[in-house]
Structures are given as C-alpha cells and as structure tokens.
Amino acid sequence: MTGHQFSSRLKEDMEGLLEQKHALGSPYIVSGRILLEFDRFCQKHFPDAETITPELAMAWAVIKPTEKPESFRNRMAPVRELARYMARSGREACTIPKGIVPRQGQRHMPHIFTMDELGKFFQAADSQPVMPGSALRHLQIPVIFRLMYACGLRPNEARLIRTADMSRGCGTLSIPESKGHKDRMVRLPAGLAGICRRYSGHLEAQFPGSEFFFPCQRHGGRHYSAGWLIDAFRCCWEGAGLDAACGNRPRPYDLRHTFATHRLYQWMAEGKDLSVCLPYLSAYMGHASFSATAYYIHLVPEIFSGMSGMDRNRFEGLIPEVPHEDKR
C-alpha cells in the first residue's frame, strides 16, 4: 500500500513507482506528494490520458505565478521519474525535458545577522508569552529558530521535523528527502541538544506520541504552516527592537544564510583552507551542488575583506552563477 489515493488513469503506474521506491529503501515522501498533485492535475485536465503525452507533460510544466524556479524544478523531477518508470515497463511516455526550466529573476540579497542581532532576536524568542489554546507555542519558537540557525536548516525542514527524526538524546537530526529529494543527517551542538531534550519533555507531556516535533495545537497536532513561521519570525524580530536595522528586512530563511556565512568566517579566522572545508559544509547543508555552498564566499564582500587578510580573488573560481534556493 502506498498510502496515497490516486484516482487518474495513471493510478497503477504511480502506485507501482512508489512501491518500487519504498522497496529500494527510499521514503519518497515529498515526491509522493508531488505525484498526488500530478494525479489530481491529470484527473481534472486530462481525464482520459492513459500515459504522459507531450500535451500533458507541457501543461504540467508551466510555472505557477508565485512559484520559484527551484520549486518548479522539484515539481518536475517526480513526473520525469514516472515517465522513466513507465518506459522501463515497456510503455511510451513523454519525459519532460530539463531545458525548459524557467529563467531565474533577480537574486535577493539576504540579511546576514550580526552577533548582536542574534542575541536580541533569541532574547525576544525566549520571551514569547503563553498563548491561550496553544500551550507549547512559547516553548517551540525559541527551539525552532535556534535549530534553523545552529544547524542551517531550511524553514520547511524545521517546521516539518517529525519526532522520530530526532534521536533519543537529541544529538542528531535526520532530514528525510528534503530539497533535491536527498536524505541527510545533521549533528546538533551540545548546548542545542540540551535545549531540545528539555523541550522534548514538555512535548511528550502535552502531546504524547506526537508525530511532529513542533505540533500545532490549534490544528490537532499537525505541523505549522509556512505563514505561521513567518509571523513568528517577524514577532521576534520586531520584539527585539530590530525593525530599523541596516540591510534588507530579514526572513526566516536568512537564519540559514547566516549559519553558512558565520561558519565560513570562523574557518577563515582560523586560517583553514576553504577549498577543503566547503565540501563538508555543502553536505551538512544538503546542497545539491558544491557551487550552491561556494555562493556564500562572496555573499557579504565587506565582511570577507576584513577577515584574516585573505584575498577574495583567490576564490573566484569557486563562485559560478547558481540558481537561488526556494524559500519555503
């Protein structure tokens, strides 16, 4: 059983692909959700389609008005895999060409937190009031944002953490099939592991057996929405009195950007060879390509020039133009 209720005429192929992936040990969670979305798309717009025709493929491969290029690429991948699965079964199916990925717009320059800003931000996070009907919210906010900064998590990775993904002692966290459909394991700093253990005790008392590490009480224990995370972040930022700070107005994703840049600056200050260290950071952050990590080297040039007296030009070859990441 796949756990998905497919209803289009491609139902058996989708179920077969999921069963194959599960048999190979892949959870295929995110991809399964995309296939379910594709199934509904087929049922609504191509109810008679018994395979992936060129017309169906091209209709699916239209970027949505608010869709980021990276989200578009991620949405195409499972449908390409479905077409390949059908071809392996001896059936003709159109594979969406990779060359149709839409061009990226102008890159947003993230806000990199100073240590003073981080201190004030987390002080505000620790001071969140208890909300009626949400017994854990004031405890969740300090933990979720510390995880995002200290472990470089993407916002969706943090809010979708399942309790089973966190090790018993909260020393490691499994990130299953995140961006790029890759699994990875991150190790928590000792101090943060202790914070997570204390929070875990409150979680078990309030939500015994909770599926999600950050359940929303108002939604019956389901995970929080992306909008909730943005609102909580702004509440902490403004509560810290940082609304007039220099640079772009920050977003939750900027905690991940700050993690990466702070880590690189620390290595530079220690005189370490970035060409050796970058692959480790890339794997830890779950980047699909090395160039996505190298991007951080020139993220804030004025800070770079003040660190360790190192020559920025030395790293130009490590910084090709790369697509910006989805800010889910």
C-alpha positions in Angstrom: 0.0 0.0 0.0 1.3 3.4 -0.9 -0.8 5.5 1.4 -1.8 7.8 -1.5 -5.3 7.8 -3.0 -4.6 8.1 -6.7 -7.6 8.4 -9.0 -6.4 9.2 -12.5 -5.8 6.6 -15.3 -2.1 6.7 -14.4 -3.0 5.4 -10.9 -1.4 2.0 -11.3 1.8 3.5 -12.7 2.1 5.9 -9.8 1.4 3.2 -7.2 4.0 1.0 -8.9 6.6 3.7 -8.8 6.1 4.4 -5.1 6.2 0.7 -4.3 9.4 0.3 -6.2 11.0 3.3 -4.4 9.9 2.0 -1.0 11.3 -1.4 -1.8 14.6 0.2 -2.5 14.5 1.9 0.9 13.6 5.4 -0.3 10.8 7.1 1.7 9.9 9.2 -1.4 7.7 11.4 0.9 7.9 14.7 -0.9 7.9 13.1 -4.3 4.8 11.1 -3.4 3.0 14.3 -2.5 4.0 15.8 -5.9 2.8 12.7 -7.7 -0.6 13.0 -5.8 -0.8 16.6 -7.0 0.1 15.4 -10.6 -2.6 12.8 -10.3 -5.2 15.4 -9.4 -4.0 17.6 -12.3 -4.4 14.7 -14.7 -7.9 13.8 -13.4 -9.0 17.4 -13.7 -7.4 18.4 -17.1 -6.6 15.1 -18.9 -9.2 12.6 -17.5 -8.8 10.3 -20.5 -5.0 10.2 -20.5 -3.6 6.7 -20.1 0.1 7.8 -20.4 2.1 11.0 -20.2 1.5 12.6 -23.5 3.5 15.6 -24.8 0.4 17.7 -24.3 0.0 16.6 -20.7 3.7 17.0 -20.0 3.9 20.5 -21.3 0.7 21.5 -19.5 2.2 20.3 -16.2 5.5 22.1 -17.0 4.0 25.6 -16.8 5.5 27.7 -13.9 2.9 29.0 -11.5 2.6 32.7 -10.8 4.2 32.6 -7.4 6.4 29.6 -8.0 10.2 29.9 -7.6 12.5 28.3 -10.3 13.8 25.8 -7.7 10.3 24.7 -6.7 9.4 24.3 -10.4 12.4 22.0 -10.9 11.5 20.0 -7.8 7.9 19.6 -9.1 9.1 18.3 -12.5 11.5 15.7 -11.1 9.0 13.0 -9.9 7.0 13.3 -13.1 10.2 12.7 -15.1 10.8 9.7 -12.9 7.3 8.4 -13.5 7.8 8.7 -17.3 11.1 6.7 -17.0 9.3 4.1 -14.8 6.6 3.7 -17.5 9.3 3.4 -20.2 11.0 0.7 -18.2 7.7 -1.1 -18.2 7.6 -1.0 -22.0 5.1 1.8 -22.3 5.6 5.0 -24.2 5.6 8.2 -22.1 6.9 11.7 -22.7 9.7 12.8 -20.4 9.7 16.5 -19.6 12.9 18.0 -21.0 15.2 19.6 -18.4 15.9 22.5 -20.7 12.5 24.1 -20.1 13.4 25.3 -16.6 12.3 28.9 -16.4 14.9 31.7 -16.2 15.6 33.0 -12.7 14.7 36.5 -11.7 17.0 38.9 -9.8 18.6 37.4 -6.7 17.5 38.6 -3.4 20.4 39.7 -1.1 19.8 38.0 2.2 20.1 39.7 5.6 23.1 38.4 7.5 22.6 38.7 11.2 25.3 40.3 13.4 26.0 38.5 16.7 24.3 41.4 18.5 21.2 41.0 16.3 21.2 37.3 17.0 21.4 37.9 20.7 18.5 40.3 20.7 16.5 38.1 18.4 16.8 35.0 20.6 16.1 37.0 23.7 12.8 38.1 22.2 12.2 34.5 21.2 12.7 33.3 24.7 10.3 36.0 26.0 7.3 34.9 24.0 4.1 34.9 26.1 1.9 31.8 26.7 -1.0 31.9 24.2 -4.5 30.7 25.1 -5.2 27.4 23.4 -1.5 26.9 22.4 0.4 25.5 25.4 3.6 24.9 23.6 4.0 27.9 21.2 6.1 29.9 23.6 8.5 26.9 24.0 8.5 26.0 20.3 9.6 29.4 18.9 13.0 29.6 20.7 13.8 26.0 19.7 12.7 26.1 16.1 14.7 29.2 15.3 17.8 28.0 17.2 17.7 24.8 15.1 17.4 26.9 11.9 20.5 29.0 12.8 22.7 26.4 14.6 22.1 23.7 12.0 21.5 25.7 8.9 18.0 24.2 8.3 15.7 25.4 5.6 12.4 26.8 7.1 10.3 23.9 5.8 12.9 21.4 7.1 12.5 22.8 10.6 8.7 23.1 10.8 8.2 19.6 9.3 10.5 17.7 11.7 9.0 14.5 12.8 9.5 13.4 16.4 11.0 10.1 15.0 13.6 12.1 13.1 15.2 13.4 16.2 17.5 10.9 18.0 16.6 9.9 21.6 19.2 12.2 23.1 18.6 14.9 20.6 22.2 14.7 19.4 21.4 14.1 15.7 18.5 15.0 13.4 17.5 13.2 10.3 16.3 15.3 7.4 14.5 12.8 5.1 14.1 13.6 1.4 14.3 17.4 1.6 15.3 19.7 -1.3 16.6 17.7 -4.3 15.0 14.6 -2.8 18.1 13.7 -0.7 18.3 12.5 2.8 20.9 13.8 5.3 21.9 13.7 8.9 22.9 16.8 10.9 24.6 16.8 14.3 23.3 19.3 16.9 25.7 21.3 19.1 25.8 20.1 22.6 24.0 23.2 24.0 21.2 23.0 21.5 20.8 19.3 22.1 20.1 20.0 25.8 17.6 22.6 24.8 15.8 20.2 22.5 15.8 17.5 25.2 14.1 19.8 27.7 11.6 20.8 25.0 11.0 17.2 24.1 9.9 16.5 27.7 7.3 19.3 27.5 6.2 17.9 24.1 5.7 14.4 25.5 3.7 15.8 28.4 1.4 17.9 26.2 1.3 15.7 23.1 2.1 12.1 24.0 3.2 10.3 20.8 3.1 13.4 18.7 4.0 12.7 15.0 5.6 16.2 14.7 8.3 17.7 16.8 6.6 21.1 16.5 2.8 20.3 16.5 0.2 23.0 16.2 -2.3 22.5 19.0 -5.0 24.5 17.2 -4.8 22.2 14.2 -4.9 18.9 16.1 -1.2 18.3 16.3 -0.4 18.8 12.6 2.7 20.7 11.6 2.7 24.5 11.4 2.3 26.4 8.1 4.9 28.4 6.4 2.8 31.5 7.2 2.9 30.8 10.9 6.7 30.5 10.8 7.0 33.9 9.0 4.6 35.5 11.5 6.6 34.1 14.5 9.9 35.3 13.0 8.6 38.8 12.5 7.2 38.9 16.0 10.7 38.0 17.4 12.5 40.5 15.1 10.2 43.4 15.9 10.0 42.4 19.6 13.8 42.6 19.7 13.6 46.3 18.5 15.5 45.5 15.3 13.0 46.8 12.8 15.2 49.7 11.9 18.3 47.6 11.4 20.5 48.1 8.3 20.2 46.0 5.2 17.2 44.1 3.8 14.3 43.2 6.0 15.2 39.6 7.2 13.2 36.5 6.5 13.3 33.1 8.3 15.5 31.7 5.6 18.2 34.3 6.4 19.0 32.3 9.6 20.3 29.5 7.3 22.2 32.1 5.2 23.7 33.5 8.5 24.7 30.0 9.6 26.7 29.4 6.4 28.4 32.8 6.4 29.3 32.7 10.1 30.8 29.2 9.7 32.9 30.3 6.7 34.1 33.4 8.5 35.1 31.3 11.5 37.1 28.9 9.3 38.7 31.9 7.7 39.7 33.4 11.0 41.2 30.1 12.0 43.2 30.1 8.8 41.6 27.0 7.4 41.6 26.1 3.7 38.1 26.9 2.4 38.5 24.6 -0.6 38.9 21.7 1.9 36.1 22.8 4.2 33.4 23.7 1.7 32.5 20.1 0.7 31.8 19.4 4.4 29.6 22.4 4.7 27.8 21.5 1.4 27.0 18.0 2.7 25.8 19.3 6.1 23.5 21.9 4.5 22.1 19.4 1.9 23.1 21.4 -1.1 22.5 19.8 -4.5 25.8 21.2 -5.8 29.1 22.4 -4.5 28.6 25.8 -6.2 25.5 26.5 -4.1 27.7 26.4 -1.0 30.5 28.4 -2.6 28.0 31.2 -3.2 28.4 32.2 0.4 32.0 33.1 0.0 31.1 36.4 -1.7 27.7 36.9 0.0 29.0 39.8 2.1 32.2 41.1 0.5 32.8 43.9 3.0 32.9 41.4 5.8 35.0 39.0 3.7 37.7 41.7 3.2 38.1 42.2 6.9 38.6 38.6 7.8 42.1 37.1 8.1 43.5 39.4 5.4 42.6 36.8 2.8 42.5 37.5 -0.9 38.9 37.2 -2.2 40.1 36.9 -5.8 41.6 33.6 -4.8 38.1 32.1 -4.6 36.6 33.5 -7.7 36.8 30.1 -9.5 34.6 28.6 -6.8 31.7 31.0 -7.3 29.8 30.3 -10.6 26.4 31.7 -11.0 23.9 29.4 -9.3 20.1 29.4 -9.0 18.8 30.8 -5.7 17.2 28.4 -3.3 13.5 28.1 -2.8 12.4 29.9 0.4 9.7 27.6 1.5 
